[in-house]
Amino acid sequence: MALREAGASVALFERRPAPGHRYGETLPPEIGPLLTDLGLGDDLRSLGPVPSPGSVVVWGSDRPSEQDFVFKPQGEGWHVDRGAFDSMLRAAAVRAGVCLIGGVDIRQVWALAGRWYLRESSGRQWEARFLLDASGRPGLRILHRPRRIVDDTLLAIVLRVAGAGEADRDLRTTIEAIAGGWWYTAPIPRNETVAMFFTDPQGLDSPSGIDGHLALAPVTAARLQGLVRVERRVLSVQSSVRARLCGPGWLAVGEAAASFDPLSGMGVLSAMSQGLYAGGAVARHLDGDLDAPDEAARRFHETFLRYRAERIRYYAQERRFGRSGFWGRRLGPAPSADHVAVS
C-alpha cells in the first residue's frame, strides 16, 4: 500500500489461493494509530473483533499482576481472527491498486542486468525492478540459501477451545509462567479461546503431557475449565534473524527478516510497521536513493538487537523455578547477531 501510494506498480504473490486458518492474535493498543493512518479503522471494526481491555500476568511471582489498557493513550487493544485480519489487509491492498496473485508456487528467483525474474511452477514468468521478501521465516532463496541466526528456540502447543457464554468470558490476555515454560490465553471471535503453551522441545516429552502443564497453571486452568477442545497443534515459534537482510535490488521484511518470541507481542505490529517503512525505502530507491534499502535493513537489525536484550532481561525476572531446564537455558548469553549483513 505504501508503494502504491508512492506511484509504484506492485504485484503481491501469495502461495495460498485464499487465507488458511490462522490462530488468534491480540493486537496491542499501539496498533490503533497505524490502522487509522492506513484508513483501516472501519475495516477492523467490521471484523467484529473482541475488545482487549488489559492483561493478567503471573511471572516472577505467584501473585497475578493486572494491567488495564484504559490508562494507555491509545485505549484498548483487540483480539482478532487472524485469518480474517489477513483477508482484510489483502482486500485493502487490492483496493489500493496492488495486483494480488494467489495460489502460486514460485520455483525460481534470479537477477539479470538489474532486473528480477520470478518463475512459477506453471512456467509463467514475472519481471520487476525490486523484490521484497515477505515470505516468513523460511525466506526466498535470493542468490543464496537464507541462513538464520537462531536466538532462542520455542515450540507452541496450541489449543483452540470453545463453550463459554459470551457474557462469561474474561476478555483480558493471560500470561502465566510455570516450571516447564509459560501459558498464553486470549479470547477470539466466534466465542472461542486460544491457549498456547510455550516450551522447549524437551517440554513435549513430559510424562503428564499438556494436561500436566495445565495443572501447574491455576489461573490458566480456571479460564479453560469446562471448555471443549476443538483443535490441538504444535508450532515452531523460534526467534531468529536472517544473516543477510538485503542486497542489490532486494530487501527482507517481516518474519523473513526477523522473528520474535511471542512474549514480546511484536508480531503483527512490528511486521506492519516494517512494511510501511520498507515501502517508503523502496520508493526512495526507485527514485534514485540507492542506499535506502540498506538503511531499512540496519533499522530492522537494530530492532532485533533491542528486542533480544529485552527478552533476556524479561526471562531473567522469573527465578521461582531455579537455573535449570527451560528457565536456565534462557539465563545464559544469547548468540551474537552483530555480524548480520545488510548489503
Secondary structure, 3 states (H helix, E strand, C coil): CHHHHCCCCCEEEECCCCCCCCCCEEECCCHHHHHHHCCCHHHHHHCCCEEECEEEEECCCCCCEEEEHHHCCCCCEEEECHHHHHHHHHHHHHHCCCEEEECCCEEEEEEECCEEEEEECCCCEEEECCEEECCCCCCCCCCCCCCEEEEECCEEEEEEEECCCHHHCCCCEEEEEECCEEEEEEEECCCEEEEEEEECHHHHHCCCHHHHHHHCCHHHHHHHCCCEEEEEEEEECCEEEECECEECCEEECHHHCEECCHHHCCHHHHHHHHHHHHHHHHHHHHCCCCCHHHHHHHHHHHHHHHHHHHHHHHHHCCCCCCCCHHHHCCCCCCCCCCCCECC
